[in-house]
Amino acid sequence: MKDRPDGVRVRRPISRAERRVTYVLKVLLTIAVAIYLLVGVLNFFAAIRTTGLLVIASVFFAYLIYPLVRRLNHDLPLIWSILIVYVSLALVTALGVLLIAPPLAEEFQLLGQQIPTFVHETQTQLTTPTNPLLLRIPTSARVYMASLPAQFGNLVQTYGFDAAQKTVAIVLSTFSLIAAGVIVPVLAAYMLLDADNVKRNVMGLLPAKHHARTERLIDDLDNVVGGFIRGQLIDGAIVGAMIFVMLLATRTPYALLIGVAAAILNFIPYAGAVVGFVPSVLLALFTNGPASALLVAALFAVIQQVDGNFVAPRVLKDNVGLSPLYIILSILIGSELFGLIGTFLSVPVAAMLRVLREHFLPAPVSKAEAPPSLTKRSRETTAEKAP
């Protein structure tokens, strides 16, 4: 503040550097408040874990059926559109359970019984003196390698199948069936019925000049979450079907079990591919020999190329908008903080943070302002081809 000769105080103009510092401080304060609120919300959901899981499942289910409900809602009232979708899904689910559940349970039980046989065959191959692949490995190292399959088999039988059996028991319990079959669809229906009211209430909390920007933000968040859920489900179904057909064609056992597991775990990017690849190659090696294992590995590579270059881009339509680096980091952080639930939710949460960043933080600078130090093609090659 400065005083003029007439005694009036004049405000000193704020410099550009001061405005930048103020902007950065505001952004840091906003991030700190957001982290504080996020921790509070997470602690709240930790205290009501069961209800929180039901709400999350309902949100996923609502996003899953939203396109069908919206299409029917053009000609029918909203409540009738929801009821028609629910009846259709119930019939499809019942048919799928009748067709898939019995052979899936049979393969799961058979795999548990045959794990000791696989472990014994692996140990035999590792300890055979005439094995050409292991001739140059020291004897002590081969003995240690031979003990690994037994340890892995014990871990799988002790923890893997025990946890799976407990999970199946919990899923099939009366309360869980009621929660999954009644509470989740009911909550999802109310979410669809009240979606417009919730949107209007949120926008009503803000000044009128921010309504257009808030509506764009809500639409972008809605598109990124809905696109991820529906896209990953369709992509997982396609990938699981391709793996199932490929394993059947190569006469690899447990094709249905591996295909279903890969389809379900495809909600975690890259997890479905790893879970499907490792057991498939090992089973092909044990049952049909090295040539079959190499064939299965090559076909897995083909499936991943087809999925990565053709299926996933067209199904997901770049709704997530995250690079593989950020996807892997989000999965690691989510699994470290919240376990299995965090692993499943990490990518959509990271995609929502990307949308918030695009709306509230400055856009990245251009390549001209920050030229890349690493390029897909060498600078020398580009310079030589330039006219």
N, C-alpha and C positions, 0 to 999 in steps of 0.2 A: 504494500500500500504506500502510495506517495501523496503528499499534500501539495495541492496547487496554490498559487499565490492568493487566490480568493478563499482559501481554507477548505475547499472540497477535496475529499480524499479519492484518489483514482486507483483502481485495481490494476496491479502490474500484469501484463499479458503473460500467459503461460507458454513457455517455450515448447518446441516439439519434443525435446528430450524429456522434459518433465511430463508431458502427456503420455509418452511411451512408458515411463516408469510407473505412472499412475495406472495405466492400463494393465501392465504386468502384475502390479500389486492386486488389482481387482481380480484378475484371473486366478492368481495364487490363493486369494481369499475365498473365491468361489470353489476352487478345487478342495481347499481345506474343509469348508463347510459341507461340500458334497461327500467327502470321505467320512466326516463325522456322522452325517445323516445315514450314510450307507452302513457304517458299523452299527449304528443304533437299530436300523431296520434288520440287519442280519442277526443281531442279538435277540431282537423281538421274535423273528422267525425261528431261531434256535429254541426259544422257550415254548413255542407252539409248533413243534416240528411236524406232528401229524397233520395238523390243519394246514400248515404251510405246504406240505407235499400235496395235499388234496387240491389246494388252490393252484399250485403250479401245474398239476396234471389237468385241471379244468381249463386253464389258460391254453395249454397245448392242444387239448381236445377242441376247444372253441376255434382256435386258429385253423385246425385241421379241417373242420366241416364248414368253415365260413364261406368258401367259394360255392359249394353246393347250395347252402342256404340262400346266399345272395341271388343265385340264378333262379331258384324257385320263387323267391320273394318278388320277382318281377310280375308274376301272375297270381300269386297266392299271398294271403296274410302271413306275417312273420311266424306266428305260432304254428300254423299248419306246415309251413316250410320246414321248421325245425323237427316237427313230429314225423314228417315223411322221411327226412334224412335219418332220424334215429331208428325208425322201423327198418329201413333199408340196410343200415349198418348192422343192426341186430341179426338180420337174416344172413348177411354175408359172413359175419363173425361166427355164427353158429355153424354154418356150412364149413368154414375153414377149420374150426376146432374139430369137427367130426372127421374131416379128411386128413388133417395134418397131425393132430395131437397123438393118436395111437402109434403111428410109425416113429414119430419123434421121441416119444417116451421109450419105445423099444430100443432105438439106437443109443439113447443116452445110457440105459441100463447095460447094454451089451458093451459099450465103450468102457464103462467102469469095471466090468468083469475081465476085459482083455488087456487092461493096462499092465498087469504083471507079465503077460506074455510078451508084449512089446518091449518092456524093460529087459527081460531075459534075452530076447533076440538082439537087442542093441549091445548088451554086455558081451554077448558071444562074438558079434562082429568086431567089437573093439579089442577083444583079447585074442582073436585068432592070429597066430604068427604069420600066416600066409596072406593076410589081407594086403593087397598091393598099395592101398591108399595110406597105410599106417606103418610101412616098413621103415621109414626114416625117422619116425617118432621114437624117442627114448622109451625104454620099458616102464620106467617110473611114471612118466607122463601118461602112457597108455593105461596103466593101472588106475591112475587118478581119473582119467576120462571114463573108464569103465564103471567107476563108482557114481558118476553123475546121474545116469539114468535112474538108478535105484533111488537116489535122493530126490530127484524130480518126481518119480512115481509116488514116493511116500508123501511128498508135499501135496500133490494133486489129490491123492486119496484122503489125506488127513484134513486138508483145508478146502480144496476146490469142490470135491463132491459133497463134503459135509455141508459147506456153505450153500451149495446149489440145492441140496435136499431141504435144508432149513428154509431157503428162499421159496422153494416150491410149496412147502408146507404153509408158510406164511401167506403166500399169494392165494392159496386154495382155502384159507381159513374163512369162516363165515363172515367175520367183520370186514376182511379185505374184499371179499366178493361184493358185499353190500356197498362198501366205499367205492370200488371201481365200477360197479354196475349201476349204482343209483346216485350216489352223492356227486361223483364227477360229472355225469351227464346233466344232472339237475343244475349244478353250479354253472356249467358251460352254457346251458340254455338261458339262465338268468343273465349271464355276462353278455350274451348276444342281444337279449331283449333290452338291457339297460346300457348298451354301449354308447348310443347317441346321447342319453341323459348324462352319462359320466363325462363325455367329451364337452357337452355344453357347460357342465358345472366347472370343469377345469378352466375352460376359456373365460367363464364368468369371474374367476378370481383375478384376472389380469385386465389392465386398461384396454380400451377398444382399439388403440393403435397397435397393440401387439397380437390381436386376434388372428390376423392373416398368417403371421409368422408362426404362431403357436399351432394353428391348424396344419401348416406344412410340416412342422416338427412331429406332430402326432401321426400324421399320415406316413411320414418316412419311417418312424419307429414301428408302426403297424405293418408296413410293407416288409421291413427287414426281418422282423420276428416271424411273421406269417410265411414269408418266402423261405426262410431257413427251415421251419418245421415241415412245411409241405414238401419242399424240395428235397430235404434229406430223407423223408419217408419214401418218396417216389424213387429217388436215386438208390436208397438201400434195397428196396424191393427189386429193382432191376439188377443191381450188382449181385444180390443173393440168388436171383434166378439164374444169372449167367454162371455163377460158381457152381450151383446145383447141377445144371445141365452139363457143364464141363467135367465135373467129377463123375457123373453117371457115364458119360461117354468114355472116360479113361478107366472105368471100373474101379474107382477109388472108393473104399468103404466110407460110411457115415456121411454121404453126400448131403442128405436132407439136414442133418444136425449142423454141419459146417455152414451150409448155405443160410439157414435161419439165423445162426449166431452172427455171421458176417452182416446180414441185413439189419439185425437189431443194433449191433455195435457201430453201424455206419453213421449213426447220429453223432458219434465222436469221429471227426475227420481223421483218416488214416488208420483208425483202430480196426475197422472191419477188414481192411486189406491184410493187416498183419495177423489178425486172429484167424483169418481164412487160409493164408499162405502157409504158415509154419506147420500146422497139423496136417494139411493136405499133402505137402511134400513128404513129410515123415511117414504118413500112412501109405502113400504110393511107394515109397522106398521099401517099407517093411513087407508090403503085400505083393507088389509087382516088380520090384527091382529098381536099380539105378536108372535105367532108360525111362521107365514110367515116371520116376521122380523128376527127371529133367524135363520131360514133356509137360508135366503138371506145372512146374515152375515157369516154363516158357508160356503156357497158356494163361497163367496168372498175370504175367507181364502184359500179355495182349489184352486181357480184361481190364487191367488198370489203365492202359493206354486208351482203350475205347471209352472207359468211364471218364477219365480225366479230360479227354479232348472232344468228346461228342455228347455223352449223356449228361454229366454234371453241369457243364456250361449252359445247356439248353433247359435243364430242369430248374437249376438254381437261379439262372439269369443274373448272375453277379449280385444277388441281393445282399450277401454277406459283405462283400467288398473288403476283405481282409487278405493280406498276403500270407503265404505259408508260415513265415516267421512269426507273425502275430497270432496266428491260429495255434501253433505249437506252444508259444509262451502262455497264451490264455488257458490252454488245456492243462499245462503244468501247474500254473498258479491256482486254477480252480480245483484241481485234484488235491493239491497240497493243503488248501484252506478248508475245503468242504467235502473231500472224499469223492465218492461215486457221483453224488448229486452235482457237485461242483464240476466234475468232468463233463457231464451232459449239458450243463447250463453255461459253461464258460464261453463257448463260441457265440451263442446269441447275445449274451451280455456284452461281450467285446464288440459285437456288431452294433449294438445300441450305443455304446460309448463312442464308436466311430461316427454315428449319426450326430450325437451331441457335439462332438468336436467340430464337425463340419458346419454346424449351425452357430456355435458360440465362439470358436477360436479362429484366428486368422488362417486363411488358406495357405497351403505350402507354396514356396517360391517356385518359379519356373526353372527348367533345366539350364536356361541361359544364365540365370543368377547363381545357380549352384550346379555347375557341370559335374556329371558323374565321373568318379575316378575309375570305375570298372564298367566296361561296356560289353554287350553281347558279342560284338564283332570288334576286332582289333582296329585301333585308329589307323595303323599303317595300311591295312587292307582297304579301309574306307577311303583313305586319301589316294591310294593308287587307282581305285575305280572311279574316283571323281574326275570329271572332265576338266 
